[in-house]
């Protein structure tokens, strides 16, 4: 390998791939090298907690792009290798085999890792997490011989795994430390709908509970012990209590970090010619309750959008991040979609009947549309993204917004 890359990408992730592809599409002609510590090229993550566990996806279907794409785009993949250290002052990185590479631009798209469960017994056999394809394959194999599963964490990953395992006939219990599901991401109305959806599929819940220990039998997990003293018998535990951004390389190199590698809307870090994007990056978001406060958005869309902004910088035509954040989650036959970023004190208006499984929740902030959450209403989700992007004034009354005969498109005018 030559000693220099015009663009060196540390992390074979969604953000890394998007940055490389966007740079090429915008006319970047320099050498691009992407380094990833897994053996696979960038692959789809959503199927790990859904499709692989239900049989709807295979490992072969996971890669985001074909081998031909990388070859034709002139993107070199260095897989099964890891960047061990950065030297921004010399525009150089050290790899895990001791070799070094110089760069003109460096992009850190190192993602995040699962937050470990800090209790006794967390290292027992049968205690798993879902972040990589190997994690998902281990869980799939373990689920085949399990009868009772306990999911620790009522976030998106935990609930998607709960739905998949319940669909396979396992007895599933979800333990959530907060009083409701998805509390940081959706409104109480959406939380209640999701809880009811899971209960109707046989899932049980323990809310407001902390895990004090995991109990084992001959080295394999057999129960989850709660701080209340309650014991949940199980032969499989899936830990989904959030992630930790992979900022170690940046921190060791003196690059500014605070719950993520700090960047601006173009992905620029505090180090010259060093960019960051994806789950490892924290940046001011124009749609956040406080647009000046750097936040991390753990989503494919946010990773891709900041990566596109970073690529625009590489070709001298900077276009800062301005996309509306949006997310989705498939659970059973329901499609949950969120656009914008809610705040706890937003005014909430519900349109439609949650009992029917199809409805929309509007979050209004200072008279404007801040976020739109939908359940199995993809058309209103798409319209909601436009309303949030336009900063649409909620000139309609709450009663009008709740009225399904009211034309929401009129708000765009």
For each residue, the residues with C-beta under 8 A, 3 or more apart:
1: 33 78 101
2: 5 31
3: 100 101 102
4: 31 101 102 103 104
5: 2 8 30 31 32 33 76 101 102 103 104
6: 28 29 30 31 32 103 104 105
7: 19 20 23 28 30 31 32 33 103 104 105 106 107 314
8: 5 33 35 93 101 103 105 106 107
9: 12 16 19 20 32 33 34 35 106 107 109
10: 16 35 83 93 106 107 108 109 110 249
11: 15 16 34 35 36 107 108 109 110 111 246 278 280
12: 9 16 17 34 35 36 37 38 40 41 42 77 79
13: 16 17 36 42 109 110 111 278 279 303
14: 17 18 42 45 64 278 300 303 304 307
15: 11 18 19 107 109 111 277 278 279 281 303 304 306 307
16: 9 10 11 12 13 19 20 34 36 42 107 109 277 278 307
17: 12 13 14 20 21 34 42 64 65
18: 14 15 21 22 277 303 304 307 308 311
19: 7 9 15 16 22 23 107 109 275 277 307 308 310 311
20: 7 9 16 17 23 24 32 34 73 75
21: 17 18 24 25 65 73 75
22: 18 19 25 26 307 308 311 312
23: 7 19 20 26 28 32 311 314 315
24: 20 21 27 28 32 73 74 75
25: 21 22 311
26: 22 23 311 312 314 315 317
27: 24 315
28: 6 7 23 24 32 311 314 315
29: 6
30: 5 6 7 104
31: 2 4 5 6 7 74 76
32: 5 6 7 9 20 23 24 28 74 75 76
33: 1 5 7 8 9 76 78 101
34: 9 11 12 16 17 20 42 75 76 77 78
35: 8 9 10 11 12 78 79 81 82 83 95
36: 11 12 13 16 40 41 42 77 78 79 80 81
37: 12 80 81 82
38: 12 79 80 132 133
39: 79 80
40: 12 36 43 62 63 79 133
41: 12 36 63 64 65 67 70 77 79
42: 12 13 14 16 17 34 36 63 64 65
43: 40 62 63 64 133
44: 47 48 57 61 62 63 64
45: 14 48 300
46: 49 50 51 300
47: 44 50 51 52 56 57 61 62 136
48: 44 45 51 52 130 131 132 133 135 136
49: 46 53 130 136 157 160 161 164
50: 46 47 53 54 56 57 160 163 164 330
51: 46 47 48 54 55 56 57
52: 47 48 57 58 59 133 136 137 140
53: 49 50 136 139 140 143 161 164 165 168
54: 50 51 57 164 167 168
55: 51
56: 47 50 51
57: 44 47 50 51 52 54 61 62
58: 52 61 62
59: 52 62 133 137
60:
61: 44 47 57 58
62: 40 43 44 47 57 58 59 133
63: 40 41 42 43 44 66
64: 14 17 41 42 43 44
65: 17 21 41 42 69 70
66: 63 69 70
67: 41 70 71
68: 71 72
69: 65 66 72 73 75
70: 41 65 66 67 73 75 76 77
71: 67 68 74
72: 68 69
73: 20 21 24 69 70
74: 24 31 32 71
75: 20 21 24 32 34 69 70
76: 5 31 32 33 34 70
77: 12 34 36 41 70
78: 1 33 34 35 36 81
79: 12 35 36 38 39 40 41
80: 36 37 38 39
81: 35 36 37 78 95 96 97
82: 35 37 95 96
83: 10 35 86 93 94 95 96 249
84: 93 94 95 96
85: 93 94 249 252 253
86: 83 92 93 94 106 249 250 252 253 255 274
87: 90 91 92 93 94 253
88: 91 106 253 254 255 271 272 273 274
89:
90: 87 102
91: 87 88 102 103 104 106 273
92: 86 87 100 101 102 103
93: 8 10 83 84 85 86 87 100 101 103 106
94: 83 84 85 86 87 98 99 100
95: 35 81 82 83 84 98 99 100 101
96: 81 82 83 84
97: 81
98: 94 95
99: 94 95
100: 3 92 93 94 95
101: 1 3 4 5 8 33 92 93 95
102: 3 4 5 90 91 92
103: 4 5 6 7 8 91 92 93 106 273
104: 4 5 6 7 30 91 273
105: 6 7 8 273 274 275 314
106: 7 8 9 10 86 88 91 93 103 273 274 275
107: 7 8 9 10 11 15 16 19 267 274 275 276 277 307 310
108: 10 11 249 250 261 269 274 275 276 277 280 281
109: 9 10 11 13 15 16 19 276 277 278 280 303 307
110: 10 11 13 246 247 249 278 280
111: 11 13 15 245 246 278 279 280
112: 243 244 245 246 279 280 298
113: 131 243 244 246
114: 129 130 131 239 240 242 243 244
115: 241 242 243 244
116: 122 239
117: 122 127 152 211 214 239 241
118: 122
119: 122 211 212 213 214
120: 213 214
121: 124 127 213 214 215 216 221
122: 116 117 118 119 127 214 239
123: 127
124: 121 127 214 216 219 220 221 237
125: 216 219 220 221
126: 142 146 220 221 235 236 237
127: 117 121 122 123 124 214 221 237 239
128: 135 138 139 142 236 237 238 239
129: 114 135 238 239 240
130: 48 49 114 135 136 139 157 161 238 240
131: 48 113 114 135 243
132: 38 48 135 136
133: 38 40 43 48 52 59 62 136 137
134: 137 138
135: 48 128 129 130 131 132 138 139
136: 47 48 49 52 53 130 132 133 139 140
137: 52 59 133 134 140 141
138: 128 134 135 141 142
139: 53 128 130 135 136 142 143 161 238
140: 52 53 136 137 143 144
141: 137 138 144 145
142: 126 128 138 139 145 146 236
143: 53 139 140 146 149 165 168 170 236
144: 140 141
145: 141 142 235
146: 126 142 143 149 170 234 235 236
147: 170 171 235
148: 170 171 172 173 233 234 235 236
149: 143 146 162 165 170 171 172 173 234 235 236 237 238
150: 172 173 174 175 224 232 234 236 237 238
151: 154 158 159 161 162 165 172 173 174 175 237 238 240
152: 117 158 175 211 224 237 238 239 240 241
153: 157 158 174 175 176 239 240 241 242
154: 151 158 159 174 175 176 178 180 181 182 205 207
155: 158 159 182 185 240 241 242
156: 159 160 182 185 327 329
157: 49 130 153 160 161 240
158: 151 152 153 154 155 161 162 174 238 240
159: 151 154 155 156 162 163 174 181 182 194 198 329 331
160: 49 50 156 157 163 164 329 330 331
161: 49 53 130 139 151 157 158 164 165 238 240
162: 149 151 158 159 165 166 172 174 198 203
163: 50 159 160 166 167 198 201 203 331 332
164: 49 50 53 54 160 161 167 168
165: 53 143 149 151 161 162 168 170 172 236 238
166: 162 163 169 170 172 198 201 202 203
167: 54 163 164 201 332
168: 53 54 143 164 165
169: 166
170: 143 146 147 148 149 165 166 236
171: 147 148 149 202
172: 148 149 150 151 162 165 166 202 203 204
173: 148 149 150 151 203 204 205 206 232 234
174: 150 151 153 154 158 159 162 181 198 203 204 205 206
175: 150 151 152 153 154 205 206 209 211 224 226 232
176: 153 154 180 181 205 206 207 208 209
177: 208 209 210
178: 154 183 207 208
179: 183 207 208
180: 154 176 183 188 191 192 195 207
181: 154 159 174 176 191 194 195 205
182: 154 155 156 159 185 186 190 191 194
183: 178 179 180 186 191
184:
185: 155 156 182 327 338 342
186: 182 183 190 191 194 336 338 342 361 373
187: 190 191 342 346 348 361 363 373
188: 180 191 192 348
189: 192 193 348 350 354 361
190: 182 186 187 193 194 336 361 373 375
191: 180 181 182 183 186 187 188 194 195
192: 180 188 189 195 196 354
193: 189 190 196 197 354 359 375
194: 159 181 182 186 190 191 197 198 331 336
195: 180 181 191 192 198 199 205
196: 192 193 199 200 354
197: 193 194 200 201 331 332 334 357
198: 159 162 163 166 174 194 195 201 203 205 331
199: 195 196 202 203 204 205
200: 196 197
201: 163 166 167 197 198 332
202: 166 171 172 199
203: 162 163 166 172 173 174 198 199
204: 172 173 174 199
205: 154 173 174 175 176 181 195 198 199
206: 173 174 175 176 209 226 230 232
207: 154 176 178 179 180
208: 176 177 178 179
209: 175 176 177 206 226 227 228 230
210: 177 226 227
211: 117 119 152 175 214 224 225 226 227
212: 119 225 226 227
213: 119 120 121 225
214: 117 119 120 121 122 124 127 211 221 223 224 225 237
215: 121 221 222 223 224 225 231
216: 121 124 125 219 220 221 222
217: 220 222
218:
219: 124 125 216
220: 124 125 126 216 217 235
221: 121 124 125 126 127 214 215 216 224 234 235 236 237
222: 215 216 217 233 234 235
223: 214 215 231 232 233 234
224: 150 152 175 211 214 215 221 231 232 234 237
225: 211 212 213 214 215 229 230 231 232
226: 175 206 209 210 211 212 229 230 231 232
227: 209 210 211 212
228: 209
229: 225 226
230: 206 209 225 226
231: 215 223 224 225 226
232: 150 173 175 206 223 224 225 226
233: 148 222 223
234: 146 148 149 150 173 221 222 223 224 237
235: 126 145 146 147 148 149 220 221 222
236: 126 128 142 143 146 148 149 150 165 170 221
237: 124 126 127 128 149 150 151 152 214 221 224 234
238: 128 129 130 139 149 150 151 152 158 161 165
239: 114 116 117 122 127 128 129 152 153
240: 114 129 130 151 152 153 155 157 158 161
241: 115 117 152 153 155
242: 114 115 153 155
243: 112 113 114 115 131 279 298
244: 112 113 114 115
245: 111 112 259 260 261 279 280 281 282 296
246: 11 110 111 112 113 249 279 280
247: 110 250 251 257 260 261 280
248: 251 252
249: 10 83 85 86 108 110 246 252 253
250: 86 108 247 253 255 257 261 269 276 280
251: 247 248 254 255 257
252: 85 86 248 249
253: 85 86 87 88 249 250 271
254: 88 251 271
255: 86 88 250 251 261 262 269 270 271 274
256: 261 262 269 270
257: 247 250 251 260 261 262 282
258: 262 282 294
259: 245 282 296
260: 245 247 257 280 281 282 294 296
261: 108 245 247 250 255 256 257 269 276 280 281 282
262: 255 256 257 258 269 270 282 283 294
263: 266 267 268 269 275 276 277 281 282 283 294 306
264: 267 268 283 284 320
265: 283 284 306 309 320 321 322
266: 263 275 309 310 312 313 318 320 321
267: 107 263 264 275 276 277 281 283 306 307 309 310 313 321
268: 263 264 274 275 310 313
269: 108 250 255 256 261 262 263 274 275 276
270: 255 256 262
271: 88 253 254 255 274
272: 88
273: 88 91 103 104 105 106
274: 86 88 105 106 107 108 255 268 269 271
275: 19 105 106 107 108 263 266 267 268 269 310 313
276: 107 108 109 250 261 263 267 269 280 281
277: 15 16 18 19 107 108 109 263 267 280 281 303 306 307 310
278: 11 13 14 15 16 109 110 111 281 303 306 307
279: 13 15 111 112 243 245 246 296 298 303
280: 11 108 109 110 111 112 245 246 247 250 260 261 276 277 296
281: 15 108 245 260 261 263 267 276 277 278 296 306
282: 245 257 258 259 260 261 262 263 294 295 296
283: 262 263 264 265 267 294 295 306 321
284: 264 265 288 291 292 293 294 295
285: 288 291 295 297 321 325 341
286: 291 321 322
287: 291 324 325 340 341 370 388
288: 284 285 291 293 295 341
289: 341 343 365 370
290: 293
291: 284 285 286 287 288
292: 284
293: 284 288 290
294: 258 260 262 263 282 283 284
295: 282 283 284 285 288
296: 245 259 260 279 280 281 282
297: 285 301 302 325
298: 112 243 279 302
299: 302 303 325 326 327
300: 14 45 46 303 304
301: 297 304 305 323 325 326 327
302: 297 298 299 305 306 323 325
303: 13 14 15 18 109 277 278 279 299 300 306 307
304: 14 15 18 300 301 307 308
305: 301 302 308 309 321 323
306: 15 263 265 267 277 278 281 283 302 303 309 310 321
307: 14 15 16 18 19 22 107 109 267 277 278 303 304 310 311
308: 18 19 22 304 305 311 312 319
309: 265 266 267 305 306 312 313 318 319 320 321
310: 19 107 266 267 268 275 277 306 307 313 314
311: 18 19 22 23 25 26 28 307 308 314 315
312: 22 26 266 308 309 315 317 318 319
313: 266 267 268 275 309 310 316 318
314: 7 23 26 28 105 310 311
315: 23 26 27 28 311 312
316: 313
317: 26 312
318: 266 309 312 313
319: 308 309 312 322
320: 264 265 266 309
321: 265 266 267 283 285 286 305 306 309
322: 265 286 319
323: 301 302 305
324: 287 339 340 385 388 389
325: 285 287 297 299 301 302 339 340 341
326: 299 301 337 338 339 340 381 385
327: 156 185 299 301 337 338
328: 335 336 337 338
329: 156 159 160 335 336
330: 50 160 334 335 336
331: 159 160 163 194 197 198 334 336
332: 163 167 197 201
333: 376
334: 197 330 331 357 375 376
335: 328 329 330 375 376 378
336: 186 190 194 328 329 330 331 373 374 375
337: 326 327 328 373 374 377 378 381
338: 185 186 326 327 328 371 372 373 374
339: 324 325 326 371 372 373 381 384 385 388
340: 287 324 325 326 363 369 370 371 372 384 385 388
341: 285 287 288 289 325 370 371
342: 185 186 187 346 363 370 371 373
343: 289 346 363 365 370
344:
345:
346: 187 342 343 363 364 365 370 371
347: 363 364 365 398
348: 187 188 189 361 362 363 364
349: 361 362 364 398 401 402
350: 189 354 359 360 361 362 402
351: 359 360 361 362 380 401 402 403 404
352: 356 358 359 360 377 404
353: 356 358 359
354: 189 192 193 196 350 357 359 375
355:
356: 352 353 359
357: 197 334 354 375 376
358: 352 353 375 376 377
359: 193 350 351 352 353 354 356 374 375 377
360: 350 351 352 372 373 374 375 377 380 384
361: 186 187 189 190 348 349 350 351 372 373 374
362: 348 349 350 351 369 371 372 384 394 401
363: 187 340 342 343 346 347 348 369 370 371 372 373
364: 346 347 348 349 367 368 369 370 394
365: 289 343 346 347 368 370
366:
367: 364 393 394
368: 364 365 391 392 393 394
369: 340 362 363 364 372 384 387 388 390 391 392 393 394 411
370: 287 289 340 341 342 343 346 363 364 365 388
371: 338 339 340 341 342 346 362 363 388
372: 338 339 340 360 361 362 363 369 380 381 383 384 385 387 388
373: 186 187 190 336 337 338 339 342 360 361 363
374: 336 337 338 359 360 361 377 378 380 381 384
375: 190 193 334 335 336 354 357 358 359 360
376: 333 334 335 357 358
377: 337 352 358 359 360 374 380 381
378: 335 337 374 381 382
379: 382 383
380: 351 360 372 374 377 383 384 408
381: 326 337 339 372 374 377 378 384 385
382: 378 379 385 386
383: 372 379 380 386 387 408 409
384: 339 340 360 362 369 372 374 380 381 387 388
385: 324 326 339 340 372 381 382 388 389
386: 382 383 389 390 392 412
387: 369 372 383 384 390 392 408 411 412
388: 287 324 339 340 369 370 371 372 384 385 391 392
389: 324 385 386
390: 369 386 387 412
391: 368 369 388
392: 368 369 386 387 388 411 412
393: 367 368 369 411
394: 362 364 367 368 369 401 411
395: 411
396: 400 401 406 410 411
397: 400 401
398: 347 349 401 402
399: 402 403
400: 396 397 403 406
401: 349 351 362 394 396 397 398 406 408
402: 349 350 351 398 399
403: 351 399 400 406
404: 351 352
405:
406: 396 400 401 403 410
407: 410
408: 380 383 387 401 411
409: 383 412 413
410: 396 406 407 413
411: 369 387 392 393 394 395 396 408
412: 386 387 390 392 409
413: 409 410
